Amino acid sequence: MKLPSNPILPRLLPTLAVMVVCIAAFVSGDEEPDMAYADLLFKRKEFTRAAQQYQDYVDRYPYSGKIQNARFRLGESYEAAGRQSKALEAFQKLIDVHRTGVKVGEASFRLGLIKFNNKNYSDAVIDFERASRELEELPGKYQAKYYNARSLQLIDKTGLALALYDQLIRTNPGEETNHFLEKSILEAANIEANLGNYEKAQDYYRKLISTATHPGIREEAVVRSGLEAVSMGHIAEGEQILKEVENFRKDSIWRNHAQIGAIFIAYAQKDYPGVVSIYSSGTVINSAGEYRPKVLLMVADAFRIKGDTKAADRLYTLVAGRYPDTESGVEAGFRRLTMQYKETGGTFPAEVKKYATALASRSPDNPYIDKAWLMLAEWHFFQAERGVALKKTAFATDQYRKAAAAYVKVREQHITPALVPAKQFHHCWASLESGDIAAGTQGITTLLERFPDNELVPQALAKRGEIYLTKEDFTSALADFQLIISKYPKSPSLELAMERRALIYTHKRMLSESVSCYESLLEHFPETDGIAEAHYWIGEGYFEQKEYRKALPHLDAARKIDPELYTNRSLIRMILSYHSLNQIPEMTEAARIYIQAGRDAGVLNEKQKRDKPLEIPRHVLASLGEKLAEKRRYQDAEFFLNQIVDLDKPDKTEASVWKVWSTVKIKLEEYHAAIKGFDRMLVRTANRGERGYAYVNRGRAQFAIGELEKARLSARECIRLVKQGRINAEARLLIADIAGEQKSFELAAREYELIGQIFNDPQITPRAIQRGIEINRHLGKTETADSLEQQLKDWNAARKKKR
C-alpha cells in the first residue's frame, strides 16, 4: 500500500538519526556514540550544542582514549560559537591536564593564535613555544615557530625573533613542509631594515625577489627593497628596483606602495612640487602603511618650502599627533614649532615647553629636546632685544632671564657643534643683562667697541677681573684678563693679567693652556714675584699631561726657590715622575727625603698646614722596593717596603708586596721576619706558583735558623703544588740540603745527582752537581765525584757553546 506523501518527513530524518544514535548509546552504555553524536553536531556547525555535548562527554568519560580529542573539539566549538573566553579556558584545561602530546601542541597553537589576534603577544609567545615543542608534523611546527617569531617581533624582542626566523630560513628550502620560509625571510629583512642594517636587509630582499614563489611576498620584497634603497640615498638603485612594479599583478596592493618610492625620490631630488603632486593624487597615503608618517613628513616639508604654511602646519600636526613615538612624529612636532618661531607673542613658549617636556618623558636622550630648548632660548633672547629697542626695560630684563633659563636646559652634546659658540655667547649676554655678572663677556665687548682706545679700559678690566675672582667667577675673569693681554700688551696691568690668566687655567685644570701661560709669563717677566709659583704650575701641568721629563726641572726649581711652600708638593710629583721614567736612583733619593720630611715635621705653619704631605702611592713604593731588590740594594728596598708592610694587619698588604719584602728579609738574613712574611703571603694568594715560591723560600728561611723538619715540610708542600720548573727544583735542592745537614749523606747525594740529571737550569743545575761532588768526596766516592766533575764541565761547555 502506498503511503501518503508527507512533506515534514524529510526534515525529520536528521533528527531521527540523532535520536537513534542517542538511544543506541543509552542502551549500550558505550561512550563512542556520545562522541559520535558530538562530532555530528560539530560537522553540522551546531557549535553551541556540540560544545554542550563535548563538555558532557568530558565530564562522563574523563579516562576515555579520546578525551584529548574531546577537550580539543570542546575548545574549537566554543571558539566557533564566538565564546572566546570559554574556548581559551577549554584549550588551557587540555594543556594543564595532559601536559604533552599532539593535541596539547594543537591546543597551544590555538591558544596562541587567539591571543595573537587579540594583540596579547607576550602571552602568545609562551603558547607558540609550547606548540612548536609538542607538535610532531613539520608544517605545524613551522607555523608555530613563525607565529612565535612574529609575537617576539611585535613586543620588540627583535634579537630573539631574528634567531627564530633564521632557524626557519636555514631549513631546507626544498622541503614542502616549510610553508613559512618566504615569510620568515621577509620579516627578517624588515627587522634588519628597521635596525639600520641596510646590506643585510637588501640581501634578504634580493633573495626573495629572485626566488619567492608567492607573488605577494615577492612584490612586497621588491617595493621594500626599492624604498629602503631610496631612503638611504641610493636613488638610482632604488629607481631601478622599483621599475619592476610595472610587472606586478594588476590587483597587487603593492602597486600603490611603489608610489611611496616616487615621493621619496622626488623629495631626495628636491622636486617639492613633484612631491605635492604625487601626494595630491590621493593613492599614496591610503596604502603607505608603516611608511605613512615618513611620507606625510616629506609632504609637509614640501608644502612648507613651497610657502603653503597652512597645509604644512596641518600635516605636521597630524604626524606629530598620530605618531608621537616615531622619528617622523618627533621631527614633525619640531618643524611645526620652527614655523611659529617668528611670532612675537601668543602660545609659542608654551608650545615649545609642552613639546620638550612630553618628548623628555618618552625619550630623555632625544636631541630634539635640546633643539627645542635652544630655539626657545633664542626666541626669548630676540624678544629681549626687541624690548631694549622699544625701551621696555622690565620686559627686556624678563625676556633675558627667561632666555638664560632656557639656555641652561640645552645639553651641548645634543646640538650641532657649530651652534655651540653662538649659544654660549647669547647665554652670557642674557645672564649679564638679567643681572648675572658671572656672564659678563658681552658687556666687556660692548665696552671695547664703544671705548677701544681709552687708557682706563685695561685698568678697569683688571679691576673687574679681580672682583670676578673673589666671586669665583673664573670664566668672566679670564675673559677680562685675556682682553688685557691681547689688546693692551704694553699696559702696566699686563704682568698681573698674565699671572691671573695662568692661575685661572690652572684652577680650571686646562693644563696645556696653564703651562703655556706660565711659560709666557716667565718669558716676559723673568723676575716676577710669582716665579716659584710659575715653575711649580708649569711642572704640575707637564706632570698631569705625563710629560715627566719636562715637569722635573720646574718642580725642582719651585722647591728650591720657595722650599717652605713647594717642597712637599714638588717632591711627591717628582717621585711619581721618576717612577714613570724608571729613574731609580733619583726616585730613591727623592722618596727618602719626602718620607723623612714627613716624619720630622714638627709644628706646622699655615702654609704647611695647607700643604700637608700626600702619601706616596703603595704601588709606587712596592715597585721601588722591587727594583731596588733586583739591583741588590736590599737595605734601601727594605726601607721603602717597610712603609707599606704591616705585620699586625696582614690583610692590608698585597701578596706581591709580602713576596718582595720577605725575599729581601732573607737577603738581609732576617729569617724570622721572612718566615712571617711568607706566611702572610700564603694567606693572601691562591696562585699555585706563587704559593710554591712562598713555601720553598719559607723553607730556606727555616733551614737557615735550624728548623729542619719545618723546612722539609715547606719544601714538600712546594713540590706538591708545583710539579716542574725552577721552583720545584729549588724545593728538591732544599730537601737535599736538609738531608746533608742531618748527615743523611747518601740520601743527599742521590737527591743532588737526581736534580743534576732532570733539571737544566743555569741557577739550579750547577749548584746541585757541585754539591753532589762535594758530598761524594766526603763519602769517599771518588769515582762518582770525578764523574760528576766531568758532568759539570760538559754542562758548562754546552752552555758556553749555546751562548
Secondary structure by P-SEA (a helix, b strand, c coil): cccccccccccaaaaaaaaaaaaaaaaaccaaaaaaaaaaaaaacaaaaaaaaaaaaaaacccccaaaaaaaaaaaaaaaacaaaaaaaaaaaaaaaccccaaaaaaaaaaaaaaaaacaaaaaaaaaaaaaaccccaaaaaaaaaaaaaaaaaacaaaaaaaaaaaaaacccccccccaaaaaaaaaaaaaaaacaaaaaaaaaaaaaaccccaaaaaaaaaaaaaaaaaacaaaaaaaaacccccccccccaaaaaaaaaaaaaaaacaaaaaaaaaaccccccccccaaaaaaaaaaaaaaaacaaaaaaaaaaaaaaaccccaaaaaaaaaaaaaaccccccaaaaaaaaaaaaaaacccccaaaaaaaaaaaaaaaaaaaaaaaacaaaaaaaaaaaaaaaaaacccccccccaaaaaaaaaaaaaaaacccccaaaaaaaaaaacccccaaaaaaaaaaaaaaaacaaaaaaaaaaaaaaccccccaaaaaaaaaaaaaaaacaaaaaaaaaaaaaaacccccaaaaaaaaaaaaaaaacaaaaaaaaaaaaaaacccccaaaaaaaaaaaaaaacaaaaaaaaaaaaaaaaaacccccaaaaaaccccccaaaaaaaaaaaaaacaaaaaaaaaaacccccccccccaaaaaaaaaaaaaacaaaaaaaaaaaaaaccccaaaaaaaaaaaaaaaaaacaaaaaaaaaaaaaacccccaaaaaaaaaaaaaaaaacaaaaaaaaaaaaaccccccccaaaaaaaaaaaaaaacaaaaaaaaaaaaaaaaaaaaaac
